[in-house]
Amino acid sequence: MNQIVFWAQIAVSVILVILIALQQRGTALGSAFGGGGEFYSQKRGIQKNIYYATIVVAGLFIILGVVSLFT
């Protein structure tokens, strides 16, 4: 059981990194330090789906971390 949780956590972490990298593709380096906030942009289409998938995968990662503590 411990091995399954371990490998699942590694797979979920790789997916989480990919999803976060896909979200950061549209932003410039200046927006990371407070710049680039001149206009309001709303998430649409695939960007919105990636955003929600990131939240779900992050939750799954946390759950797997807690499960791994108890196995």
C-alpha positions as CSV (number, residue, x, y, z in Angstrom):
1,M,0.0,0.0,0.0
2,N,2.8,2.4,0.9
3,Q,4.4,1.9,-2.6
4,I,1.2,2.7,-4.4
5,V,0.7,5.9,-2.4
6,F,4.4,6.8,-3.0
7,W,4.2,6.4,-6.8
8,A,0.8,8.0,-7.0
9,Q,2.1,11.1,-5.2
10,I,5.0,11.3,-7.6
11,A,2.7,11.1,-10.6
12,V,0.4,13.7,-9.2
13,S,3.3,16.0,-8.4
14,V,4.5,15.8,-12.0
15,I,1.0,16.6,-13.3
16,L,0.8,19.5,-10.9
17,V,4.0,21.0,-12.0
18,I,2.9,20.7,-15.7
19,L,-0.4,22.4,-14.9
20,I,1.3,25.2,-13.1
21,A,3.8,25.7,-15.9
22,L,0.9,25.9,-18.4
23,Q,-0.8,28.6,-16.4
24,Q,2.4,30.7,-16.2
25,R,3.0,30.7,-19.9
26,G,0.9,33.8,-20.6
27,T,2.5,36.0,-18.0
28,A,5.7,38.0,-18.2
29,L,8.4,38.2,-15.6
30,G,7.3,41.7,-14.6
31,S,3.9,40.5,-13.5
32,A,5.5,38.2,-11.0
33,F,6.9,41.2,-9.1
34,G,3.8,43.3,-9.0
35,G,3.8,44.8,-12.5
36,G,1.4,44.0,-15.3
37,G,-1.8,44.8,-13.4
38,E,-3.0,47.5,-15.6
39,F,-6.0,45.7,-16.9
40,Y,-8.4,43.0,-15.7
41,S,-8.4,39.7,-17.5
42,Q,-10.9,36.9,-17.0
43,K,-10.1,33.3,-17.5
44,R,-11.9,31.7,-20.4
45,G,-12.0,28.4,-22.2
46,I,-9.1,26.1,-21.8
47,Q,-7.3,28.5,-19.4
48,K,-10.3,28.2,-17.0
49,N,-10.3,24.4,-17.3
50,I,-6.5,24.3,-16.5
51,Y,-7.1,26.5,-13.5
52,Y,-9.8,24.2,-12.1
53,A,-7.7,21.1,-12.9
54,T,-4.8,22.6,-10.9
55,I,-7.0,23.1,-7.9
56,V,-8.3,19.5,-8.1
57,V,-4.8,18.1,-8.5
58,A,-3.4,20.2,-5.7
59,G,-6.1,18.9,-3.4
60,L,-5.3,15.3,-4.5
61,F,-1.7,16.0,-3.8
62,I,-2.5,17.1,-0.2
63,I,-4.7,14.2,0.4
64,L,-2.0,11.8,-0.8
65,G,0.4,13.5,1.5
66,V,-1.8,13.0,4.5
67,V,-2.5,9.4,3.5
68,S,1.2,8.7,3.2
69,L,1.7,9.9,6.8
70,F,-0.7,7.2,8.1
71,T,0.5,4.3,6.0
